């Protein structure tokens, strides 16, 4: 006889989520738990109030995705805490870089950070992806606040150009594999592979493919390339994306096709 696994209660779900958060962030202390509202305190960052209503709703809709949901919210929490640790550090404009995230990351931020619009500088890239702007430091990544951006006087187009120039300067791009007959992988160091989609490198000379260039960016350290007419390569990318969904720092479970100006969702 087979038994259906019982869904977690609100309390059990929150406990699992907080356990994942504490494992990633030493020194986090739980102040109070009231249903799906939690207050925690960081040793260096003070109190944070989080509302896990949407996370629990997401889990109820897709209980099999519990690990992915927990990991996504824990990673978002970690990024917020790391950002707050460094609010007093002076920002060097030459170190500002673009970071690719998908709509799920933004939704998670809005769930756990009521001041997300003020605490982050970002713009929409396509129907699935967003560009967040941050300062790349040797010790950490510091997401930029809207106040800093407003004081610079840049348009978003100018700011993106600046950030991409900085990114291009610090990256060393390597390609492995056969993007025409199968698929290839681009590496740039392990942190900004997804951000490389913004660089001026996307043409058939650099990446010969059968059809249009198609990419997969399942996580921030993985950039996969094949062609829109390459059935073998497309299936391989889908397989890798599915296998990657339990890893850290997820970006997207979709494929994207180059339209000559940017990557759009593959239909």
Helices and strands as residue ranges (DSSP letters): H 10-24, E 29-34, E 37-42, E 46-51, H 53-61, G 63-65, H 66-85, G 93-95, E 96-102, H 103-112, H 116-119, E 122-124, E 129-136, E 141-143, H 146-152, H 156-170, E 174-177, E 184-187, G 194-198, E 213-219, E 222-227, H 231-244, E 255-258, E 263-265
